[in-house]
Amino acid sequence: MPNPALDAKVRALQKDYLSVEDFKELIEKETVHEVFSFLKDNTHYGVYFSGVQEEDINRTSLENTLEKIIETDTDKLLYFVLGADRNFLRLVLQGIHLNSFVILLRGLLKNRDLTQIVENLPVESMRSKFDFNQAVAASDWKHFKDSIKDPAYKRAVDGYEELTLSNLFEVEKTLQRVYYDQLVRYLKKINSGENAELVRLIRKQIDIENLIWIYRAKKFYDLRPEEILSFIYLGGKFLSPDRLRDLAMTESLEEFLDEVGQYQDYRFLFDTDSKLSIERRYKRYMHEQFRRLLYFSGGLTLAYSYLELLKDEISDLISIIEAKRYRLDSKEIDRFLIRQV
């Protein structure tokens, strides 16, 4: 059913997106402090920096403040949805909390002070699948696993008796697979008529994630087909489990690329003439698709699209901050951004 209150809220928030001119200004700034000053004095992000002085800001604190805004805006939109739509929108928060949990997991492996790390992460323990207070207090991997409140995530990592550099990647991919399993399950519960375009796009996103994984597995790792398939996400649009198995079993990277060439929607990923990385091509494609949905949809599809585009904007701001940190030439920054400037 139409949700005019939700639509109105999203349209109001949407007006705060930065313009192309804003991004051009930011790209030309020389330092992280100059980026902070521009955001504080000339954009809606200034609200989140009220009371913060320029001399107190650094790259880490600026990035973490920006990332927490996604959680804040998701909370704003959750007030306007109920039932299956509300549960689906909360997956945005689940994805944010999962990323924060993985950052803590890496910190545990490196014996870092988790208390300092968690202070700068977007976490909301009351509604999270993870108990971050318990994770921070954990002295070892066994107790760290106990901080996982969701049974599906807990079962996924229980088989790993130790956390090591050699299995860190497996643990992270295993957790991510649980997230995608839940995403697909919730896709089946929302109104597929009203949200047909959103469902279609997310299923294509799953296809693309799988293709990129198989490509990297073949190009950079010496993995057997069954090892590749163990980290596949199910529920894509065009690639069935049987088709994914066939792609994983291709004898070479060249054969894999030939097979992928049959799918017109995904050929752009492996365009050898592009100067962009596969990841950047993927991100730009999804950005354009969600931008289209933002202007031609309503309800849950509109809200989800808004949040995805907000994540892209903040990701681009963080990329600009990183570029200033490493003194990258402003002419080079554009190819690291999701949004085309």
C-alpha positions in Angstrom: 0.0 0.0 0.0 1.2 3.6 -0.6 3.0 5.2 2.3 2.8 9.0 1.7 4.4 9.8 5.1 7.4 7.7 4.3 7.7 9.1 0.8 7.5 12.7 2.2 10.3 11.9 4.7 12.6 10.4 2.1 12.0 13.3 -0.3 12.9 15.7 2.5 16.1 13.8 3.4 16.9 13.5 -0.3 17.3 17.3 -0.6 20.4 17.1 1.5 22.4 15.0 -1.0 25.6 16.8 -2.0 25.6 18.3 -5.5 28.2 17.7 -8.2 29.5 21.2 -7.4 29.9 20.3 -3.8 32.0 17.3 -4.7 34.1 19.3 -7.1 34.8 21.8 -4.3 35.8 18.9 -1.9 38.1 17.3 -4.5 40.0 20.6 -4.8 40.6 20.9 -1.1 44.2 20.3 0.1 43.8 18.8 3.5 41.4 16.8 5.7 40.8 19.9 7.8 39.7 21.8 4.7 37.3 19.0 3.8 35.9 19.1 7.4 35.5 22.9 7.3 33.6 22.8 4.0 31.3 20.0 5.2 30.7 21.8 8.5 30.1 25.3 7.0 28.4 24.6 3.7 26.4 21.3 3.9 23.8 19.6 6.1 26.7 17.5 7.6 27.5 20.5 9.7 24.7 19.5 12.0 26.6 16.3 12.9 29.8 18.4 13.6 28.2 21.0 15.8 30.5 21.6 18.8 33.5 20.0 17.1 36.4 22.3 16.5 38.6 22.0 13.5 41.7 21.5 15.6 40.1 18.5 17.2 39.3 16.7 14.0 41.3 14.0 12.4 40.7 11.5 9.5 39.4 8.7 11.7 37.0 10.8 13.7 35.7 12.4 10.6 35.1 9.1 8.8 33.4 7.5 11.8 31.1 10.5 12.3 30.1 10.2 8.6 29.4 6.4 8.8 27.2 6.8 11.9 24.9 9.1 9.8 23.7 6.1 7.8 22.5 4.5 11.1 20.8 7.8 12.1 18.9 8.2 8.9 17.8 4.5 8.9 16.4 5.0 12.4 14.5 8.0 11.1 12.8 6.0 8.3 12.0 3.0 10.5 9.4 5.2 12.3 7.3 5.2 9.1 7.2 1.5 8.3 5.7 -1.6 9.9 5.7 -5.4 9.5 7.7 -7.0 6.7 8.8 -3.6 5.3 10.2 -2.6 8.7 12.1 -5.9 9.1 13.5 -5.5 5.6 14.7 -1.9 6.2 16.4 -3.0 9.4 18.7 -5.2 7.2 20.5 -1.9 6.4 21.3 -1.6 10.1 22.2 -5.3 10.2 24.7 -4.8 7.4 26.3 -1.8 9.2 26.6 -3.7 12.5 28.1 -6.8 10.7 30.8 -4.5 9.2 31.5 -3.1 12.6 31.7 -6.6 14.1 34.2 -7.7 11.4 36.3 -4.6 12.2 36.4 -5.7 15.9 37.1 -9.2 14.8 40.2 -8.0 13.0 41.2 -6.0 16.0 40.9 -9.1 18.2 43.2 -11.0 15.9 45.8 -8.2 16.0 45.5 -7.9 19.8 44.4 -4.3 19.6 42.4 -2.4 22.2 38.8 -3.1 21.2 37.5 -0.5 23.6 39.1 2.3 21.5 38.0 0.7 18.3 34.3 0.4 19.2 34.1 4.0 20.3 34.5 5.0 16.7 32.1 2.5 15.2 28.4 2.8 14.3 26.8 0.4 16.7 23.5 0.1 18.4 23.6 -2.8 20.8 20.0 -2.9 21.7 18.8 -3.7 18.2 21.9 -5.5 16.9 22.5 -9.1 16.1 25.8 -8.6 18.0 26.5 -7.6 21.6 29.3 -5.1 21.2 29.8 -4.6 24.9 30.4 -8.3 25.3 32.7 -8.5 22.2 34.8 -5.7 23.6 35.2 -7.4 27.0 36.1 -10.8 25.3 39.7 -11.9 26.1 39.8 -14.5 23.3 38.0 -15.9 20.2 35.9 -18.3 22.2 34.3 -15.5 24.3 34.2 -13.2 21.3 32.0 -15.6 19.5 29.6 -15.6 22.5 28.8 -12.0 21.7 26.9 -13.1 18.6 23.2 -13.0 19.5 21.7 -14.2 16.3 21.6 -18.0 16.1 22.3 -18.1 12.3 25.5 -16.1 12.7 26.5 -18.0 15.8 26.2 -21.4 14.0 28.1 -20.2 11.0 31.3 -19.5 13.1 31.0 -22.1 15.8 33.0 -24.5 13.7 36.0 -22.3 13.8 37.7 -23.2 17.1 40.5 -20.6 16.5 40.8 -17.3 14.7 44.0 -17.0 12.7 45.3 -15.1 9.8 44.8 -18.1 7.6 41.1 -18.5 8.3 40.2 -14.8 8.8 38.9 -14.5 5.2 36.8 -17.6 5.6 35.2 -16.4 8.8 34.4 -13.0 7.2 32.9 -14.6 4.1 30.9 -17.0 6.2 29.3 -14.2 8.2 28.6 -12.3 5.0 26.9 -15.3 3.5 24.5 -15.5 6.5 23.6 -11.8 5.8 22.8 -12.6 2.2 20.8 -15.6 3.2 18.7 -13.4 5.5 18.4 -10.8 2.8 17.0 -13.3 0.3 14.6 -14.6 2.9 13.2 -11.2 3.7 12.9 -10.4 -0.1 10.3 -13.1 -0.2 8.3 -11.5 2.5 7.9 -8.0 1.1 5.2 -7.1 -1.4 6.9 -8.2 -4.6 4.4 -6.3 -6.7 5.0 -2.9 -5.2 8.7 -3.6 -4.9 9.3 -5.6 -8.0 12.1 -3.4 -9.2 13.9 -3.5 -5.9 13.6 -7.2 -5.7 15.0 -7.6 -9.2 17.9 -5.2 -8.5 19.0 -6.9 -5.3 18.9 -10.3 -7.0 21.1 -8.9 -9.7 23.4 -7.6 -7.0 23.7 -11.1 -5.6 24.6 -12.4 -9.1 27.3 -9.7 -9.4 28.8 -10.4 -6.0 29.1 -14.1 -7.0 30.7 -13.3 -10.4 33.2 -11.0 -8.8 34.0 -13.7 -6.2 34.5 -16.4 -8.8 36.6 -14.1 -11.0 38.9 -13.2 -8.0 39.1 -16.8 -6.9 40.3 -17.9 -10.3 42.6 -15.0 -10.8 44.2 -14.6 -7.4 43.7 -17.8 -5.5 44.3 -21.4 -6.2 41.0 -22.7 -5.1 39.1 -25.9 -6.0 35.6 -25.5 -7.4 34.0 -26.8 -4.2 36.0 -24.2 -2.2 34.7 -21.5 -4.5 31.1 -22.7 -4.2 31.3 -22.8 -0.4 31.3 -19.0 -0.4 28.6 -18.4 -3.0 25.4 -16.5 -2.2 22.1 -18.1 -3.3 19.1 -16.2 -4.6 20.4 -14.3 -7.6 18.4 -13.2 -10.6 19.9 -15.1 -13.6 22.5 -17.4 -12.0 21.0 -20.6 -10.6 23.0 -22.9 -8.3 23.7 -25.2 -11.2 24.9 -22.3 -13.4 27.2 -21.1 -10.6 28.6 -24.6 -10.3 29.4 -24.6 -14.0 31.1 -21.2 -13.7 33.2 -22.4 -10.7 34.2 -25.5 -12.6 35.6 -23.6 -15.7 39.1 -24.7 -16.4 40.6 -21.2 -16.8 39.9 -17.5 -16.2 39.5 -17.1 -20.0 36.8 -19.8 -20.1 35.0 -18.2 -17.2 35.0 -14.8 -19.0 33.7 -16.4 -22.2 30.8 -18.0 -20.2 30.0 -14.7 -18.4 29.9 -13.0 -21.8 26.6 -14.8 -22.4 24.9 -12.5 -19.8 24.5 -9.1 -21.4 23.6 -7.4 -18.1 27.0 -8.4 -16.6 29.5 -7.9 -19.4 30.4 -4.4 -18.2 32.0 -6.0 -15.1 34.9 -7.4 -17.1 35.4 -4.6 -19.7 39.1 -4.7 -20.3 39.0 -1.2 -21.9 37.8 0.4 -18.7 40.2 2.3 -16.4 38.1 1.5 -13.4 38.5 -1.5 -11.1 35.8 -4.2 -11.2 34.7 -3.1 -7.8 34.3 0.5 -8.9 32.3 -0.6 -12.1 30.0 -2.6 -9.9 29.5 0.2 -7.4 28.8 2.8 -10.2 26.3 0.4 -11.8 24.4 -0.1 -8.6 24.5 3.6 -7.9 22.9 4.4 -11.2 20.2 1.7 -10.7 19.3 2.9 -7.2 19.3 6.5 -8.4 16.7 5.6 -11.1 14.6 3.9 -8.4 14.9 7.0 -6.2 13.1 9.1 -8.8 10.5 6.6 -10.0 9.4 4.7 -6.9 7.8 5.1 -3.5 7.4 3.3 -0.2 10.0 0.7 0.8 11.8 0.8 -2.6 12.2 4.6 -2.3 13.5 4.3 1.3 15.9 1.5 0.6 17.2 3.3 -2.5 17.8 6.5 -0.5 19.8 4.7 2.1 21.9 2.9 -0.5 22.7 6.2 -2.2 23.5 7.8 1.1 26.0 5.0 1.8 27.6 5.7 -1.6 27.8 9.4 -0.8 29.5 8.8 2.5 31.8 6.2 0.9 32.8 8.9 -1.7 33.5 11.4 1.1 35.7 8.9 2.9 37.5 8.3 -0.4 38.2 12.0 -0.7 39.4 12.1 2.8 41.8 9.2 2.1 43.0 10.9 -1.0 43.9 14.0 1.0 45.7 11.9 3.5 47.9 10.4 0.8 48.1 13.7 -1.2 46.6 12.2 -4.3 46.4 14.5 -7.2 42.9 15.9 -7.5 42.7 14.8 -11.2 43.1 11.2 -10.1 40.4 11.2 -7.4 37.4 10.8 -9.7 38.3 7.2 -10.6 38.1 6.2 -7.0 34.6 7.6 -6.5 31.3 5.8 -7.0 29.5 8.9 -8.1 30.7 10.4 -11.4 31.8 14.0 -10.9 
